[in-house]
């Protein structure tokens, strides 16, 4: 595996574990479960702006993944989409880059 692919994989793992640690910590200390966590995302203008920033980035990334998956016929790359919405862009983007950089994937289509 190339060094770049290892970096993408490490970032995907970090992007899954680190934010989830803080989400779980918040839910256990503040109570309220997932609903309380979502409410905290809208507690002030700064956090609301960050939520919208990440939401727009997630949508743009999803459009890009779908377009490239269809063009490259790389259906496994679609696995990054649930990671984007269930974990976060910090996991979904490096996961997609890891999957996209697999050897032998995405060769030019023939008519």
C-alpha positions in Angstrom: 0.0 0.0 0.0 1.3 3.4 -0.9 2.2 6.0 1.7 -0.5 8.3 0.5 -3.2 5.5 0.9 -1.9 4.8 4.4 -2.3 8.5 5.2 -5.9 8.6 3.9 -6.7 5.4 5.9 -5.2 6.9 9.1 -7.1 10.1 8.6 -10.4 8.2 8.0 -9.8 6.3 11.2 -8.9 9.4 13.2 -11.9 11.2 11.6 -14.1 8.5 12.9 -12.7 8.0 16.4 -11.8 11.5 17.5 -15.1 13.3 16.8 -17.1 10.3 18.1 -15.2 10.5 21.4 -16.4 14.1 21.9 -19.9 13.3 20.8 -20.2 10.3 23.2 -18.6 12.4 26.0 -21.1 15.1 25.5 -24.1 12.7 25.4 -23.0 10.9 28.6 -22.1 14.0 30.6 -25.0 16.3 29.5 -27.6 13.6 29.0 -30.3 13.9 26.3 -28.7 11.4 24.0 -28.6 12.1 20.3 -31.3 14.7 20.6 -29.4 16.6 23.1 -26.3 16.5 21.0 -28.2 17.8 18.0 -29.6 20.6 20.1 -26.1 21.6 21.2 -25.1 22.0 17.6 -27.6 25.0 17.4 -26.8 26.6 20.8 -25.3 29.8 19.2 -24.6 31.4 15.9 -21.1 30.0 15.8 -22.1 26.4 16.2 -25.0 26.8 13.8 -22.7 28.3 11.2 -20.3 25.3 11.6 -23.2 22.8 11.2 -24.3 24.5 8.0 -20.7 24.6 6.8 -20.3 20.9 7.3 -23.7 20.1 5.9 -22.9 22.0 2.6 -19.5 20.3 2.5 -21.2 16.9 3.0 -23.7 17.5 0.2 -21.0 18.7 -2.2 -18.8 15.6 -1.3 -21.8 13.3 -1.9 -22.5 14.8 -5.3 -18.8 14.4 -6.2 -18.7 10.8 -5.0 -21.9 9.8 -6.9 -20.7 11.5 -10.1 -17.3 9.8 -10.0 -18.7 6.4 -8.9 -20.9 6.4 -12.0 -18.2 7.6 -14.3 -15.5 5.3 -13.0 -18.0 2.4 -12.2 -16.5 2.3 -8.8 -19.4 1.2 -6.7 -17.4 0.4 -3.6 -16.6 4.2 -3.3 -20.2 4.8 -2.5 -19.5 3.3 1.0 -18.1 6.7 1.9 -21.5 8.3 1.7 -22.9 6.6 4.9 -19.7 7.4 6.6 -20.2 11.1 5.8 -23.7 11.3 7.3 -23.3 8.7 10.1 -19.8 9.7 11.3 -18.8 13.0 9.6 -17.0 14.6 6.7 -13.8 14.1 8.7 -14.2 10.4 8.2 -16.0 10.3 4.9 -13.7 12.4 2.8 -10.4 10.6 3.7 -12.3 7.2 3.4 -13.4 8.2 -0.1 -9.9 9.2 -1.1 -8.6 5.9 0.3 -11.1 3.9 -1.7 -10.6 6.1 -4.8 -6.8 5.6 -4.8 -7.0 1.8 -5.0 -4.8 0.3 -7.7 -6.7 -0.7 -10.8 -9.8 1.2 -10.0 -11.3 3.9 -12.3 -9.6 3.0 -15.5 -11.0 4.8 -18.5 -14.4 3.5 -19.7 -14.6 2.0 -23.2 -17.6 2.7 -25.4 
